[in-house]
Amino acid sequence: MNDKFKGFCLNGTERFNPGASIAVERNASIVERDTPEPGEGEILARTLYTSICGSDVSACMGKPNFDWIQRPRIIGHETCAEVVKLHPDYRGNLKPGDRFVPVAQLGCRKDDCPGCRAGKWNLCPDKTILGYHRDGAFGQMMTLEADRALPLAKGLEPWFGAIVEPLSVAVNAVYSKCSIKPGMNVLVTGCGIMGLMAAELARASGAEVAITGIDLDKGFRLKAAKERGFAAIVVSETKPLLAQLSKGVRSSTGATFGEKGKVDLLIECSGIPQALAEAIYAVKPEHDVCIIATYPHAAELDVTHITRQSLNLKGVMGSSKDNFLVAMELLRRNVFPAKHYMDIYGFSHIEQAFRDSIRARNVKAVIKMD
């Protein structure tokens, strides 16, 4: 085993505007660390493939909703890894060489915690997030709690394991929060990987789906969506979403999407407060707005409109072990066509992968970690 490993480390909190890839050089660096020993209840693992989350990009760009991360920190939580060493007191089923996917959010696991008692660590107020509360998967080696490790499903290649975590969040949103029926018109705002995953799962549930993006997204992310047959809507100050819906957006079948500018369900994945503020007007009365994104500052919502239209706002925070298992099965069955959306980089190009992600010049960056 090498005594040293390299990792992509978050250092600074300087603020940058969307698309400013200089954030990578200013707020992060490649570091070399000593390989640690696993503590009690922990394993030492070699990361195989790790993908860049939108939260990783936001933290790298210094968005204030990620100021709570202590620096320096090797980030990364969407990964497939291989067990290298177990703590001598470990008595579980893992063994060296096993490939696994870690659950990103680990709860306190106390009996008096409602979230943990329900098996939903993502709802624990004292949860710890891999890569944010402790060094994570953009290190070529990492230690982590053995309780996080879920065996990689048989038949899945390790690069698919790197997108199980984000897909599990989409699983939680679409299957737990959204009652989608065949023929519904579902609008997804934001065409990052979370929006694209939500769009794919919504369509697999029988919905007609449109997805939005901005000019920056046209070259890669909206292009990927159009290639998959989704109606792609480019929004801007001169072409606001509501005006386009009212004028009439065509679905993949050529029919008008929505009814009088209103849709059955909206899934908000953009993380832009104004997008959420506008989106509530695009939903039919007594229908749902499902919010997966987090935001750099508070969104101002017309609560009177929400009341008068009897809208249901549903938030989604992360995912549970059960969601991970469903996500792996969806990948195994190709319900989510992962290869269409993945862009694989070598570790030596990880900084470029982050720059490309910031500039929306890829769809989902996955790093081969050796």
N, C-alpha and C positions, 0 to 999 in steps of 0.2 A: 504494500500500500504506500502511495506517496505521502510524505509528511506535510506537503503543502497542497493547497488547491486555490483556484481563482474564483472570483465572484464579481457580480455586478452590484455595486454598492451605492445606495442613496446617501448623499452627503449634505446637500443644501436645501434651502427653502425659498430661493429667489423666484419671484413671480414671472410667468411668461404667458403670452397670449397664445391662443390656438394656432397650431402650425409652426410655432417657433422651435425648431429642432435644436437650436443652440442650447436649450435647456439640458440636453444630455451631457454636454461638456461642462456646464456650469454647476449642475446639481448632482452629478453622479460620476463614478469612476470605476475602473477595473482594479480590484485589490487582490492581494495574495495573503492567505491566512494559513495558520497551522491547522492540520486536521484534528478536530476535537474528539474526545472520548465520549461515548454515550453515558448520560447520567442515569440515575435510578428511574425506571419506567420508560427509558428512551432507547432509540435505535440510531445507529450511524448508517446513513444511506448515501449512495452515489446517484446523483440525478442523471437521468437519461435524456429526457426531453422536457422543456419547460416553456410555456407560452406566456406572452405578454398580455396582461389584463389591462382593460381600460383604467382601472384604479392605479395600476403601476405607472401608466402614462400620466395620469393626473398628479400623482405624487411627484413624479420626475419634473413636471412643469410647475410645481410649487403651488398647486391649488390649495386654498386655505382649509378646505374640509379634510386635508390630509396632513395638516401641521402637527397632529398628535403623534405621528410616527417619530420615534426617537432616532436621531441620526448619530453616527453612521449606522446604516442597516442594509444588509444584503436582503433585497426584496425577492418576491417570487412565491406564488402559492399554487399555480396551475401546473401540475407536474406529474410525471411518471418517474419513479425512482426504484432502485434496487437495494435490498438490504445488504449491508457490508458486515455489520457487527451488532450484536445484541448485548445489552447490559447483563452481567453475570447472573443477576437475580431474575431475569425475564423468564416467565413460565408459560408464555402463550404459544401460538401455532406458527409464528413467523420463523423463518430460518434464513441464513445467508444465501443470497442468490434470488430470493423471492422478489418479484416485481409487484409494485403496489402503487395506488393512487392515494395521496393523503387528503383527508377531510380538512379543508382550509380553516374552519372555525371550530375550535375545541371549547366546549363548555366547562363550567366549574365542576360538574358532575356531583353536586351536593343534593341530598334528598329533598331539601326545602326549596330548590330552584324549580319553578314551574316549567321553564323551557327544557332543562335537562331531564326532569322527570318525565316529560313527554317525548324524550328522545330527539329533541330539536335543539342541538347545541347552538345553532344560529340565532336562537332567541334568548340565549343566556346573557344577562347584563354584564357578566364578568368573563365573557369568552375571550380567548386569545387567538389571534389570526396569524397563521404561518406567514413569515415574510414581513410582517408589520410589527408584531409584538416580540418576535424572535427572528433570528436570521433564517432565511428561507431558500427557495429552490433555484435562484439564480446564482447560487454557489454550486460548484461542481461536487461538493460534499456538503452534507448537512446532518445535524442531529435533530430529532423530533420525537414527540411522544408516540410510543407504540400504539396507543389507542386511536391515533388518527389513521392508521394504515388500513386500507381496504385492498385486498388482492385484486390485481388487474384481471378482468374477466378473460376467460379462455378464448383464444381466437383474435384478441385485440392486439395489434402491434403497439409498441410503447409510445410512438408519436401520437396515436389516438388518445392514449392515457393523459396527455398534456392538455386536452380540451374537455376532459370529463367534468372538471369543476365548473367552468362556465356553463356547460350544457346542463349541469344539475340545477343551476339557478334558473335557467329557462324552463326546466321541468317543473320546478317549484311554482314558477309564475303561471305557466300555461295550464298545468294539470291541477294545481291546488287552488288557484285564485280565479281562473277564467273558465266560465262555463260555456265552452264553445260548442255550437251545434252546426251541423252541415248547412252550408248556404249563408252563414253569417258573413258580413263584411267587417273585417278586422284591419285596423290601421295601426301600423307600428311606426312610431316616430323615433328616428335615429337608426343609422345603418352600420353601426359598429357590430362586432360579432354577436353581442347580446341581442341586438335587434334582429339580426339575420337568423339567429337560432330561434328566437321567439316566432319570427315569420314562418320558418320551416315547420315548427311544431304546430302552429296554428293551422297552417294549410293541411298538414297531415291529419288534423282533427276535422277537416271538412270545410274550413273557411276559405273565402276569397280574401286575399291579403294584398295590401299596398304598403309600401315602406317609403319613408322620407329620408332625405339627406340634403346637404348643402353643396354648393359648387365644388368645394374641395373633395367631395366624395365621388364625383362623377367618374373619375378615371379608373377606380378600382372597386370600391365597395358597392356603389349603385350599379356599376357594370356587372359585378358578380350577381347581384340580385336580379337584374334584368335577364341575365343568361339562365337563371333558374325559373324565369317566367313570372316574376313578381311585377306588379305595377310600381314603377319607381317615380317618386314625386320630388323634384328639386325645389326647395323652398328658399326664398330670399326676401329681402326687404321689399323688392318690387314685385315679387310673386309669392305673397303670403299663402300659407296653407289653406286657410278658410276660404279665401277667394277662389283658389283652384278647385276645392271640393264643391263649392257652390256652382261654379261654371260647369263642372262635370269632368271627373277623371275616369278614364277608361280602364277597366280591369283587363286581366290577361285574356278573357274571352271576348273582349270588345264591348261588353255591357258597361253601363254607367256604374261606377263604384259608389256605393252608399245610396242614400235616399234623401234627396233635397239637401245635399251637403252634410248629411249626418251618417255616422257609422254605428254598428252594433257594439263594438268594443274597441278601445284604444289602449295600446301597450306602449308606455313611455320609456324609451331607452336612451334618449339623447343626452340627458344630464344638463340640459340648458333650461334654466328657470322660465324663460319666456316661452319656450316650446310647450312646457307643461301648462303655463297660464293660458295659452291660446288653445291648447288641445281640448280643454273641457267643453269648449263651444262646438266641437265637432262630433259630440256623442249624443245619441238619441236619449230622450227622457227615460229614466229608470234603468239605464244601462251603466256599464262599468268602465272605469279608467284604472288600469293596472300599472303601477309605477315600480319599475325595476331600478332605475337610475338613482344616484345620489347627486347632490348639487353643491356648487362652490359657495352659494349663499342662499338665503331663504327665498322661496318663490312666492310672489304675491298672487293669490287666487281670488277670483270673484266668488266668494262663498255664498252670496245670495243667489247667484246663478245655480250653484251646486244644489242648494236647498230647493229652489223653485223647479228645477228639472229632476229632483230626486235621484241625483247621480250617486253612484257608489265608487269611492276612491279606495283602492286596495294597494297597500305597500308590500313589497317583497324584499326580505332581508336574507340573502345567502341561501343556503340549502342544508339539508340534513343527509345522514347516511343513506336513508331510503331513496332520496333523490339521486344520489350518486349511483346507486345500483340500477335505477331506471335509466339513467344517462348512459351507462355502459352497455345496457341492453339495446338502447336506441342506436348507438354507434355500431354494435355488432350486427344489427339488422339493416344498417344503412338507412334508417329512417331520417337521420341527419347526415347528409352527404358531406362528410368532413373534408375529403380531399379537395372538393371544389373551393373551399374557403381557406385552406391552410397554405402559408408561405414559410418554408423551412430555411433557417439560417444556421450556419456553424457558429460555435461559441466565439470564434475569433471575429465574427461580424455582429456581435450582439449590440454594440453601440449603433451600428447602422440600422439594425432591426428596430431599435427604439426610435431613431430619427425617422425612419420610414413610417412607423406607427403614428408618430406625432403629426406627420405631414399627410396622413391617410394614403400612403403609397403602398399599402398592402391591405390584406383583409384580416387575417389572423396570423401574426408572427409566432412561429414555434422555433425554439432554439435547441439544436442538438448540442448537448452540454459537454461532450468530450473534446 
